[in-house]
């Protein structure tokens, strides 16, 4: 499916095109438990007019051993059909989350070859700051027939990550804060020990954004990845705590033309919980 617009759209663009046929806006907000926020009640209180609630927190594969795994093809197809999304629908995703969860929704779609999808640059916060219209209540979806989606590509398993420690075929880039990646003690987000996969580099996901939560320019994104020690010409796999902010790095890589990077979906939450996996702690 060809993509008729950029993968990143501005608030001005969306305000101009809102309400056009076959354009659907999704609220993909999801929050860490410590935030104490309920994305559904916040959506009901105020959302972009006509936007539907994706319920990203439940868009997972409960049959997978991976914690909060990406949905499989059938699960994603069912959710999209429930929301009325067909093969020609143009999907705009936004969030109002500190962990920029739009990128997780974007990657879930892209992994299954749903390509006609874009992220709203700056999210709901920028939309709201610009005084653009909001509505309350629940927008009604018009369900459609599920389409057949391809199995996910660009996703790495724990076994593949273990093999990669020896082969070093892929550069591993961790999106968590440096205190969690290089520190010791207890992980403040998911519990367990702080640390990293041996050999992993670090680019905290917040470093790909401007102060207003829009994405940095392609030149600045390239500089951020290269500054973290990444060779953009070589294969990359991203990781984080549970596969959410790692998706932010994947979207930033996509913005600079790196479309073959992969996600370690289990991320540190899965890796740390397994006593048999090797772990690095302390300074690199």
N, C-alpha and C positions, 0 to 999 in steps of 0.2 A: 504494500500500500504506500503510495507516494505521500510525502509530507508537504502540504502546500504552504506551510508557514514555518518560521523558525522554531526551534525547540525551546526557546526562551522568549516570552512575549511580555511587553511592557503593560503597565496599568492603563496607559493611554490607548494602546492597541485594543485591549480587552473592553474598555469602556466604549470604544467605537463599534466593536463587533458584537457586543453582548446582545443576546436574543435572536441572532441569526439562525436560520434553520441548519440543523446538523452540527451546531456548535454546542458542546456540553461542558459545563464547568463543574469540577468536583472539589469538595473540601476534603483534603487528605490529612487533616490535623490528627496528630497522636502525640501523647505526652509521656514523659518519664513518670513513674509512680510518685517520685518525690515532689513533682510539680503540683500535685493535688488538684489537677484540672480535669474537667469532664468535657471531651471534645464535642459530644453530641449536644449537651446543654448549651455550650457556647455557640455551636452552629445554629441551634434553634433560636437563640437570642439575637444573633446577627450574622448574616452571611451575604455574599455577593448575590444579587438578584438572580433567581433561577438555579443557583448552584445546588447540586445534590450532595448528600453526605456519603462519602465512600466507606466510612467505618474501617479505616486502615488497620486498626488494632485487631479486628477479627479476620482480616484478609491474610490468613496464614494456613499452612497445611498441618492440621493436628495429627495426621498419620506419620509425619516425619519425626525422626529422632532428634532433629535439629531444633533448638528452642526457637519458637516464633518464626518458623521457616517460611520462606516465600510460598505463595499458593502454587499448586500444580496447575496444569493447563485447564483441566476440567473445572476446578474450583474458581479460577479467574474468569473463565468463560461464563460460568453461571452468574458471578457477581456483576460482570459487565452487562449481561442480558437483563438482569433484575433492574439495573439502572437505565435501561433503554439504549445502551451503546451498541451500535451496529458497525459493520465494516467500513462505512463511510463517515462515521461520526468523528469530528475534530474535538479532541479532549484537551481541556485546559485544567491543570491541577494547581491548587494553591494550598497553603497551610498557614496556621498561626502558632507554630510550635518553635520552641527554643532549639529543637534538634532538626529543624528543617525537613519535615517528614515527606514533603512533596517528592523529594528525590527518591525515596524508597518506593513510593507509588509509581513514579516514572520508570524506575528500573524493573519493577515487577511486570509492567506492561511491555517494556522493550525486550526483556528477556524472552517473552513469549511472542515476539515479533509484532506486537501492536505498536506501530511506529508513528501514527498520526496523533502524537501527544506532545504537549508543551507544558512548561512550568511558568507560572506567573512570577515575574521577577519582583522580588521584594515582598511577595505574599500579601496576606490580608492586612498586615500592619501598614504597608505602604499605601494600599487601596484606602484604608481608613484615614491615614494621615493626609491624604489628598482630598478628603471630603467627598469621595465617590459614593454612590448610593449603596445602601444596605437594606436587607429585608429580614424579617423574623419569621418564625414558624418552620414548617417542613415543606420544602418544594416536592411536588409529586412527580415521581418517575413514571414513564410509560414503558413497561417491560417489553422486551423483544425476544426473539428466538436466539439461544446461544449459538455462537459460531465455533468451529473447530480451531483451537489454537495449537501452535507447535509447542513441544516440550521446551522447558527453559534452557537457554544457552548462556554461557558466561558465568556459571556458578561453580564454585569450587567446594569440594568436600574436605572433611578433616583428613581423610586418607591422602588426598591429593596434596594438601598443605604439608603433611608429614613428608611425602616424597620430595616435595619442592625444597625442603631444608637441605637435602643432599644434593639435588640436581641444580638448585639455584636458577632454574629456568625462568622463573617469574620473580620480579621484584615485589616484595610485600610492603604495603604502605598502610599504616595504622592511623585512623582518623581521630582517635581519642586524644584527650589532653596529655601533654608530656608528663604530668605528675602521675597519671595512671599507667602510662607506657613504661616510664623509666623509674618509677617509684617502687617502694616496698609497702608493706602494710595492706590494709583491706580496701578493695575497690569500692568507692563510695556510691556507685550506681547499681551494680549487679551483685555486690558481695563477692566473696572469694578474694584471692590475692591479686594485687596489682602485678603487672609484668607484661611480657610480650612474647610473641612467637620469635624464636631465635633468628636473628638477621633482619627483622622487620625494621623499616624506616618509619618516620613519624611526620605527618602533616595534620595538625589539629584542624578539623573541618571548618572551624570559624575563620580560618585564614584565607578562605576562598571568597569571602564576602566583603563588600564595602560596609561602612558604618550603618547605612540604611537597609542592610540585608539584601541588597541587590548583588548579583555576582560581579566579581572584578572583571576587568577587561581581559581579553585573551593574552595580551602580553604580560599582564600582572599574574594571571593564572600560571602561565608557563614558568615565570620566575619563581612562583611559590613552589611548584613541583620540583623544579631543578634545584632550588634552595634546600629542599628536603633530601636531596641526594638521588632523585629519580632521573633515570635516563629515559626520556620520552620515546625513544626509538625502540626500546626493549619492552617485553611483556610485563604487565603490571596486574597484581591482584590486590584489592583493598579489603581491609578488615576494620573492625571497631569493637564495640561492646556486644552488639547483637545484630549487626547488619544494617542499621539505619543510617548512621552518619557516614559509614563507608560508602553508601549510595550517593551521598553528597559529593564525595570525591570523584565517583564515577561520572556524575553529571558534569562536574567541572572539567574532567578529562574529555568528555564528549564535546564540550564547548570549544576545545582547542583541537578537535579532530582526532582524538584518540578514542576509537570506538570498539577496540578489541580488549579493553581492560575487563577484568572479571571480579566477582564478589565472593569472598569467603563468607557464606551466609551464616554459618554457626558462630563465627568470630570468636572473640575472647571468652564469651560466656560458655561456649561449648568446649573450647580448647583448655581453659583453666579448670573446668570441672572434671577433666579426664586425668587421673594420676599418672597415666603412662606417657602423656605428651611432654616433650622437653619445653622448658620455659626459661626465659631470660629475665633478670631483674637488675635494677640499678642502672647506672650510666652506660651508654652505648660503648 
